[in-house]
Amino acid sequence: MRSFWILIFILLFLKNSFSQTTYQDSSIEQYNDPIDKIFGGYIRSCSYFGGKQFPISNAFAETSISISKKTESFFIFSDIRFRTGIEFNKYFFISEIKEAFITYNSKNFDISVGNKIISWGKTDAISPLNIVTPQNYFFLTVNPDDMNISNFVLSTKLKMNKIIVPELILIPFFKQSLYKYELLTPDNYSEYANFIEPYHPEINLKNLNYGIKTDINLKNPTLSLYFLYSYCINPALSIKNFSFSWQTFTPSLEIQAKTFRRQSFGIDGDFMLGSYIFRFDAVYHHTKNYRDSIHIPNPEIILALAIDKRIKDWQFIVQMTGKYVFDFRIPSQPTMPWSINPQDWLNYAQKTAEYELLKFNNKIFKQEKSNSYSVMFIVAKPFLYETLETNFSFIYDFTTKEKLINSGLTYKINDYLMASLSWRYLSGPENSLYNYSSKILNGIAVELKANF
């Protein structure tokens, strides 16, 4: 049954492993490029293939229609997408609102309401502060940003002080990251485990998610402070119901993805020393009742530091990440009862299932040890007068001895048409996360995209 738990773990860990989202402010500035037209969008075809479990993970066509309009006081933006094709051996058609919001901009404050993608943090690729936007971990393309799912957000930015600029955010409708457990469950385990609908908190005032981001605009460095009180966008697994058949001597589990409430305090910043750019993120996650609930992780602090160096057209980034887990304890394996009482054996079977799931959840949140460390290298270089963009990244986890390699090419055929290619490779020791997840996630993505 060990492989069953490891396979379920694959997608829950994607958040910490494959997000290539770069720093993106949640305010109007992220859309500040000159806007010459109201309507735009793209048409693209994409395929992800080469995996061991799914030789062709997906092959689809997608159309994006965007509307954007900026005036002196208002900014309106929407991005609606239609996608059809085959994904994990099933045909599908999806229409989604990627983003749709309106922002009122004044001298002293901004107010924005609608579906937005908010990315906190300034370090590259893996930011410990990227805790607001959920992801669809099964949407595999050349651009990992496609995984992002927008939230309905009400935000207010106060601009009465040029140095200290706070922004309040309110997320009334909780969304969590999307998983498809049925793809990971081996046929011979279907009789033991049944995945039910994920737990969703009730929509009421008590369960509102809210936070504040405060920008401190100094010349060198620039800083931002964060506070978020919300349900975690990445749930762990819990046992909803447990039963045991004495006729077949087999357990039956109802497993549910369950989120939890936590407080997060963070800081990020960037500064220059000579020709080097330094970026850093730090966050402390405070949780309660973690000793009594197997799906709630321990309190933890995560630090990330990135060093960016440009040499002519080459960009080199080295990023180091460390984590410390408070009140760390190794899970205690239940002892077999020396009894003929059926209830003692039933309790033993249930505690064993909880023990295995607790170890599994500790892997999800990288809390197998009190300390963990990883390093990432990124190299990027344009060629052919910037018509060909290349990138390469390498991540190594010193704690688990796992590694991940990503590389990509994007060729701008003309002003409207581009072709992209990316490759992903994971490996690790036997029975490690990357060793098992490579069967699904190793592969090549190709894309042809036409903008209009």
Secondary structure, 3 states (H helix, E strand, C coil): CHHHHHHHHHHHCHHHHHCCCCCECCCHHHHCCCCCCCEEEEEEEEEEECCCCCCEEEEEEEEEEEEEEECCCEEEEEEEEEEEEEECCEEEEEEEEEEEEEEEECCCEEEEEEEECCECCCCCCCCCCCCCCCEECCCCCCCHHHHECCEEEEEEEECCCCCEEEEEEEECCCCCCECCHHHCCCHHHCCCEEECCCCCCCCCHHHCEEEEEEEECCCCCEEEEEEEEEECCCCEEEEEEEEEECCCCEEEEEEEEECCEEEEEEEEEEEEECCEEEEEEEEEEECCCCCCCCCCCCCEEEEEEEEEEEECCEEEEEEEEEEEECCCCCCCCCCCCCCCCHHHHHHHHHHHHHHHHHHHHHHHCCCCCCEEEEEEEEEEEEECCCCEEEEEEEEEECCCCEEEEEEEEEEECCCCEEEEEEEEEEECCCCCHHHHHHHHHCEEEEEEEEEC
